[in-house]
């Protein structure tokens, strides 16, 4: 039995301890936001999860290595997609096909947890993910915007797409209001 906490819930896997965490999450728990993308850490990073707060490729971690650890998948990051990174990705239109998005969001969340004001070099180093759609310029803007939220608790609102009024964009993607600590 492999025991760990996944998305704040204690779980036990009666599976081969050599099985990659990725497949246990997807097949046994139906957490399909973590994407299979090649395996053996030779992947695009779409399988990224937080392991004790560190972004790691779940295809390269066995159940035995995950024993006793705290695992957070994209589903556990924010149940209502209100995490500042998710909101900034939408606001900056940094999502194309969406396949790599969960891994990127996890990597960025880990980065901003330890460094809410990353430099461009910090961002490049922290996001090993490959996006075949080429959203990198907008991704950088999204990371910077989410970092500002982490620093100043600023409000995120959607950037209107060409031909869409700011009012219509705000209706489509509600602004995130981060509560002020009391």
FENMOSUL-V95410 format. One record per backbone hydrogen bond with DSSP energy under -0.5 kcal/mol. CO is the residue of the C=O (numbers start at 1). NH is the residue of the N-H. E is the energy in kcal/mol with one decimal. If there is no record, write none. Layout:
CO;NH;E  CO;NH;E
This chain:
1;3;-0.6  2;13;-2.8  3;68;-3.8  4;6;-0.5  4;11;-3.2  5;7;-0.5  5;71;-3.6  6;9;-1.2  9;6;-2.8  11;4;-2.0  12;14;-0.5  13;2;-2.5  13;15;-1.1  16;19;-2.4  17;64;-2.5  19;63;-2.0  20;23;-0.8  20;24;-1.3  21;25;-2.6  22;26;-2.4  23;27;-2.8  23;28;-0.7  24;28;-1.1  24;29;-1.3  25;31;-2.6  30;32;-1.2  31;34;-0.9  33;35;-0.7  39;42;-1.6  44;130;-2.5  45;48;-1.6  46;35;-2.0  47;58;-1.6  49;51;-0.5  49;56;-2.9  50;52;-0.6  50;72;-2.5  51;54;-1.6  54;51;-3.0  54;56;-0.5  56;49;-2.6  56;58;-0.6  57;60;-1.6  58;22;-1.8  58;61;-0.7  59;40;-0.7  61;21;-3.8  62;66;-1.5  63;67;-0.7  64;67;-0.7  66;69;-2.4  69;5;-2.5  69;71;-0.6  70;52;-3.5  71;7;-3.0  72;50;-2.8  73;76;-0.6  73;77;-1.2  74;78;-0.9  78;81;-1.2  83;87;-2.5  84;88;-2.5  85;89;-2.3  86;90;-1.8  87;91;-2.9  88;92;-2.5  89;94;-2.9  90;93;-1.5  91;159;-1.4  98;102;-0.6  100;104;-2.1  101;105;-3.0  102;106;-2.2  103;107;-2.4  104;108;-2.8  105;109;-2.7  106;110;-2.2  107;111;-2.1  108;112;-2.9  109;113;-1.6  110;114;-1.4  111;114;-0.5  111;115;-2.1  115;118;-0.6  119;123;-2.4  120;124;-2.6  121;125;-2.3  122;126;-2.0  123;127;-1.3  126;128;-0.7  129;131;-0.5  130;132;-0.6  131;134;-1.1  135;138;-0.5  135;139;-2.7  136;140;-2.5  137;141;-1.5  138;142;-2.3  139;143;-2.6  140;144;-2.4  141;145;-2.4  142;146;-2.8  143;147;-2.3  144;148;-1.9  145;149;-1.8  146;150;-2.1  147;151;-2.1  148;152;-3.5  148;153;-0.5  149;153;-2.1  156;176;-1.9  158;160;-0.5  161;164;-2.4  165;169;-2.3  166;170;-2.2  167;171;-1.6  168;172;-1.8  169;173;-2.4  173;158;-0.7  175;177;-0.6  176;156;-1.4  176;178;-0.7
